[in-house]
């Protein structure tokens, strides 16, 4: 079977490809790029679209197994398709945790056959309890792409040090949820004027930055590969920048909601503004944007955290932490930062593709003849309103409800052919 993509702007920063031409897909690979290509059984009118290497979200929570009333593999991967992602990396804080071969193999088997590829992380410690290491070498051999106790900060410095030591010879990445639970305990929003005004307990920046500083010092001592999840504080950006200058193997990610929103948005958002780490100040947001633009922050990742409507309806004091992000991430960042000229298109694409894939060593697709097809198509002229009834995810706990986003995912082209993001 052949699929011909007509009139797209083909954009691949790595190969310096940036031109409007047709593309021919055949049997899972890019068979041709140029003019006068033969027609396929399926023609996709991509006039005005951006066609880019396949976008990956390296931090999602799919809640499967154990909490499938919030999300499951099928709904989560459908949400990823709607968001323009060809691949996602799922966190292991499921019920039970992904800490043994049976759970890991079950997830990977059930994810087969979907248009969007699933890459699964496994837990650093057994049961994510922060005490005894999981069998990392075995889990890596079975397909785990990295290790994280995300959802919980790893309290013990000794266990983190041991994890880095254990992971180093097998080349595994330790992805840390940088949170000191003693400093963050009870905090629901950022500690500052907004939390004081609302009378809501806050989390100080030091809950994040103290753990980042600790983990970087351990990395400096024992070596290995460290990835810092969902950074939120200006001081964290500077700590990572310094560590990279010193040659440490450290990467980090930022979420769209931390790039777009601040704690000043919390009063209007209510429980939809409750996430961990919390939304911080405009000064923190600016530091995150600058860190993303200069490459200190490697990747944009959603931390997609679906919750049922009734759970978020409990109010900010009782609702769980987290917001969805798979279906809004690409468009929201494009409209807020790329269209405004604050973030170059090249860095935007890199943060969702090559730089993001390097974190866990995922293959990087190319827009080139003979390459395996894995493309994201995005319509920069499209707009859509974020509505609770418009999600493919089982959950609609988005911090962007009611907003109109500029730009819209159009579809993905993978080894299986073209899949539209929307009906």
C-alpha positions in Angstrom: 0.0 0.0 0.0 1.1 3.6 -0.7 0.2 6.8 1.0 1.1 10.1 -0.7 1.3 13.3 1.4 0.7 16.3 -0.7 2.0 19.8 -0.2 3.4 19.7 3.4 6.2 21.8 4.6 8.8 19.1 5.4 10.8 20.2 8.4 13.7 18.3 10.0 16.2 20.5 11.9 18.8 17.7 12.1 19.1 17.2 8.3 18.4 20.9 7.6 15.4 19.9 5.5 12.9 22.8 5.2 10.9 22.8 2.0 7.4 22.3 0.7 7.2 19.0 -1.2 5.3 15.8 -1.5 6.2 12.7 0.4 5.4 9.1 -0.6 5.0 6.3 2.1 5.2 2.7 1.1 5.2 -0.4 3.3 6.3 1.5 6.4 9.1 3.6 5.0 9.5 6.9 3.2 9.8 5.9 -0.4 10.2 9.3 -1.9 10.4 13.1 -1.3 10.0 15.5 -4.2 7.8 16.5 -7.1 6.0 14.2 -9.6 5.8 11.3 -7.2 3.3 8.5 -8.0 -0.1 8.6 -6.4 -0.9 6.1 -3.6 -4.1 4.3 -2.7 -4.5 7.0 0.0 -3.8 10.7 -0.7 -3.5 13.1 2.3 -4.0 16.8 1.5 -1.4 18.4 3.7 -1.2 21.8 2.1 0.0 24.3 4.7 0.8 21.6 7.2 4.1 21.1 9.0 5.5 17.6 8.7 8.1 16.9 11.3 9.9 13.9 12.9 7.5 12.0 15.1 6.9 13.8 18.4 7.3 11.9 21.7 6.0 12.7 25.1 8.5 11.2 27.6 6.4 11.6 30.7 2.8 10.3 30.8 0.7 8.5 33.4 -1.7 6.0 31.7 -3.1 4.5 35.0 -3.0 1.0 33.6 -3.1 -1.3 35.4 -5.0 -0.4 38.5 -6.8 2.9 37.9 -8.4 2.4 34.5 -11.4 4.5 35.5 -9.0 7.5 35.0 -7.2 6.2 31.9 -6.2 2.9 30.2 -3.8 2.0 27.5 -6.3 2.4 24.7 -7.7 5.7 25.8 -4.3 7.1 26.6 -2.8 6.1 23.3 -5.8 7.6 21.5 -5.3 10.8 23.4 -1.6 10.8 22.3 -2.7 10.4 18.7 -5.1 13.3 19.1 -2.2 15.4 20.5 0.1 14.5 17.5 2.4 12.2 19.3 3.9 9.1 17.6 5.4 7.7 20.8 4.9 8.1 24.6 6.9 7.0 27.7 4.7 5.8 30.5 5.6 6.2 34.2 5.6 3.1 36.5 3.4 4.4 39.3 0.5 2.1 38.4 -1.3 -0.3 40.8 0.7 -2.5 41.1 3.8 -0.6 40.3 5.9 -1.7 37.3 8.6 -3.3 39.3 8.6 -6.9 38.1 8.6 -8.8 34.8 5.0 -9.9 34.9 3.6 -6.3 35.1 6.1 -4.9 32.5 5.5 -7.7 30.0 1.7 -7.4 30.4 1.8 -3.7 29.6 4.0 -4.0 26.6 2.0 -6.9 25.2 -1.3 -5.0 25.5 0.1 -1.9 23.9 1.0 -3.7 20.7 -1.0 -2.9 17.6 -1.7 0.8 18.4 -0.6 3.5 16.0 1.2 5.3 18.9 4.2 3.5 20.3 4.5 2.9 24.0 7.8 2.9 25.9 7.6 1.9 29.5 9.7 3.0 32.5 10.1 0.7 35.5 10.3 1.5 39.1 13.6 2.3 40.8 12.6 0.6 44.0 10.3 -2.3 44.8 6.7 -1.1 45.1 8.1 2.5 44.7 8.6 2.4 48.5 12.1 3.9 48.3 13.9 1.1 50.1 15.0 -1.9 48.0 16.1 -1.6 44.4 14.0 -3.3 41.7 15.8 -5.7 39.4 16.9 -3.1 36.9 19.0 -5.3 34.7 16.2 -7.8 34.2 13.6 -5.1 33.6 15.8 -3.3 31.1 16.4 -6.6 29.2 12.6 -7.0 29.0 12.1 -3.5 27.5 12.1 -0.9 30.3 13.6 2.3 28.8 14.5 3.9 32.1 13.7 3.8 35.9 11.8 6.2 38.1 9.8 6.3 41.3 7.9 9.3 39.8 5.0 10.4 41.9 7.2 10.2 44.9 10.5 11.8 45.8 13.2 9.3 46.7 13.8 10.3 50.3 17.0 8.3 50.9 20.2 9.7 49.5 21.8 6.3 50.1 19.2 4.5 47.9 19.5 7.1 45.2 23.3 6.8 45.2 23.0 3.0 45.0 20.5 3.3 42.1 22.9 5.5 40.2 25.7 3.0 40.9 23.6 0.0 39.8 22.3 1.7 36.7 25.7 3.0 35.5 27.2 -0.2 34.1 24.0 -1.2 32.2 23.7 2.4 30.8 20.3 2.9 32.4 18.7 6.3 33.1 17.5 7.2 36.5 14.6 9.7 36.2 14.1 11.5 39.5 10.9 13.2 40.9 12.8 15.9 42.7 10.8 16.5 45.8 11.8 16.6 49.5 8.6 15.2 51.1 9.5 16.8 54.5 9.6 20.2 52.9 6.6 19.7 50.6 4.3 17.9 53.1 0.9 19.4 53.1 1.7 22.0 50.4 -0.9 22.2 47.6 0.3 25.3 45.7 3.5 27.3 45.5 4.4 28.9 48.8 4.2 32.7 48.3 1.9 35.7 48.3 -0.8 33.7 46.5 -0.9 30.9 48.9 -0.9 33.3 51.8 -3.7 35.3 50.4 -5.8 32.1 49.7 -5.0 30.5 53.0 -3.7 27.4 51.3 -0.6 25.5 52.5 2.3 26.0 50.1 5.3 24.1 48.8 8.6 26.1 48.9 11.0 26.1 45.9 13.5 24.4 48.2 11.4 21.2 48.2 12.5 20.8 44.6 15.9 22.5 44.5 17.4 20.8 47.6 16.7 17.4 46.0 18.0 18.5 42.6 21.2 19.7 44.3 21.5 16.4 46.3 21.0 14.2 43.2 23.5 16.2 41.1 26.1 15.9 43.8 25.5 12.1 43.9 25.8 12.0 40.1 29.0 14.0 40.3 30.4 11.5 42.8 29.4 8.1 41.3 28.6 8.9 37.6 25.7 7.6 35.6 22.8 9.2 33.8 20.3 11.4 35.6 17.1 12.8 34.2 15.1 15.4 36.3 11.4 15.3 35.7 9.1 18.3 35.5 11.3 21.1 36.8 9.5 24.2 38.0 11.9 26.5 39.8 14.3 29.1 38.5 17.0 27.8 40.8 16.7 24.3 39.3 17.3 25.7 35.8 20.6 27.3 37.1 21.6 24.1 38.9 21.1 22.0 35.7 22.9 24.6 33.6 25.9 24.5 35.9 25.9 20.7 36.0 25.9 20.5 32.2 28.8 23.0 32.0 30.7 20.7 34.3 30.1 17.7 32.0 27.6 15.7 34.0 25.3 13.4 32.1 22.1 15.1 33.2 18.9 16.0 31.3 15.6 17.6 32.3 12.1 18.3 31.1 9.5 21.0 31.6 5.7 20.7 31.3 3.5 23.0 29.1 1.5 24.1 32.2 4.7 25.3 33.9 5.7 27.2 30.7 2.2 28.8 30.3 0.8 29.4 33.8 1.8 30.7 37.2 0.4 30.6 40.7 -1.6 33.7 39.9 -3.8 31.5 37.8 -4.7 29.2 40.7 -7.6 31.2 42.2 -9.5 31.0 38.8 -8.5 27.3 38.2 -9.2 25.9 41.6 -8.5 22.2 41.7 -7.5 22.3 38.0 -4.5 24.4 39.2 -3.3 21.8 41.6 -0.4 19.9 40.3 2.9 18.6 41.6 5.3 20.4 41.4 3.0 23.4 41.7 2.7 26.4 39.4 5.2 28.9 40.5 5.8 32.6 39.9 6.2 34.6 36.7 9.9 34.8 37.4 10.1 31.0 37.6 8.1 30.7 34.4 10.4 33.1 32.6 13.5 31.2 33.7 11.9 28.0 32.4 11.2 29.6 29.0 14.8 30.9 28.8 16.2 27.5 29.8 14.1 25.8 27.2 15.2 28.3 24.5 18.9 27.9 25.3 18.8 24.1 25.6 19.4 23.9 29.3 16.0 22.2 29.4 16.1 19.3 27.0 12.5 18.3 26.5 8.9 19.3 26.8 6.9 16.6 28.5 3.3 16.7 29.6 3.3 14.8 32.9 -0.2 13.8 31.6 -2.1 12.9 34.9 -5.7 12.0 34.3 -8.2 12.1 37.1 -12.0 11.4 37.1 -14.2 14.5 37.2 -15.6 13.6 40.6 -12.1 13.4 42.0 -11.2 16.9 40.9 -14.6 18.2 41.9 -13.7 17.8 45.6 -12.0 21.2 45.7 -8.4 22.2 46.0 -7.9 20.9 49.5 -9.1 17.3 48.7 -8.6 16.9 45.0 -5.6 14.8 43.7 -2.6 16.5 42.1 -2.3 16.6 38.4 -3.7 17.7 35.0 -4.0 16.2 31.6 -1.8 17.3 28.8 -1.4 14.9 25.9 -4.1 16.5 23.7 -3.2 20.2 24.3 0.6 20.2 24.7 1.8 20.8 21.2 -0.8 23.4 20.2 -0.5 25.3 23.5 3.3 25.6 23.4 3.2 26.4 19.7 0.7 29.2 20.1 2.2 30.7 23.3 5.9 30.5 22.4 6.5 29.8 18.8 3.9 32.1 17.2 5.0 34.9 19.5 8.7 34.4 18.5 9.8 33.6 22.0 10.8 30.1 21.1 12.4 29.2 17.7 10.6 26.6 15.7 13.8 24.5 15.6 14.0 24.4 19.4 10.3 23.6 19.6 10.7 20.6 17.3 13.9 19.5 19.0 12.3 19.5 22.5 9.5 17.2 21.3 11.7 15.0 19.0 15.5 14.5 19.0 16.4 16.0 22.4 13.4 14.3 24.0 14.3 10.9 22.4 17.9 11.1 23.6 16.8 11.1 27.2 15.9 7.4 27.1 17.9 6.5 24.0 14.8 6.1 21.7 15.5 5.9 18.0 15.2 9.3 16.3 13.1 9.2 13.0 14.3 11.3 10.1 12.5 12.8 7.1 14.6 11.1 4.5 14.1 8.6 1.7 14.5 5.1 3.0 13.8 6.0 6.6 11.2 4.3 8.7 8.1 6.5 8.6 7.4 8.2 11.9 6.1 11.7 11.3 3.9 14.2 13.1 1.7 16.5 11.0 0.6 19.8 12.5 -1.6 22.5 11.1 -0.3 25.9 12.3 -3.4 27.6 10.9 -5.8 25.5 12.9 -7.5 26.5 16.1 -9.6 24.6 18.6 -11.3 25.3 21.9 -10.4 23.1 24.8 -13.7 21.6 26.0 -14.4 18.9 28.6 -16.4 17.0 26.0 -13.7 17.1 23.4 -11.1 14.7 24.9 -10.2 11.2 23.7 -8.7 10.7 27.2 -11.1 9.3 29.8 -10.4 12.4 31.8 -10.8 16.1 31.1 -8.9 17.7 34.1 -7.1 20.2 31.9 -5.8 23.4 33.2 -6.6 24.9 29.8 -10.4 24.3 29.7 -12.1 27.1 27.9 -9.0 28.4 26.1 -8.8 28.5 22.3 -5.5 27.2 21.1 -3.6 28.3 18.0 -2.4 25.4 15.8 -3.7 21.9 15.8 -2.3 18.4 15.4 -3.4 16.9 12.1 -2.2 13.3 12.2 0.7 11.0 12.3 2.4 8.8 9.7 4.0 5.7 11.1 5.0 2.2 9.8 1.3 1.4 9.8 0.2 4.3 7.6 -1.5 7.6 8.1 -3.7 8.1 11.2 -5.7 11.4 11.5 -5.6 13.0 14.9 -9.2 13.9 14.7 -12.3 12.5 13.0 
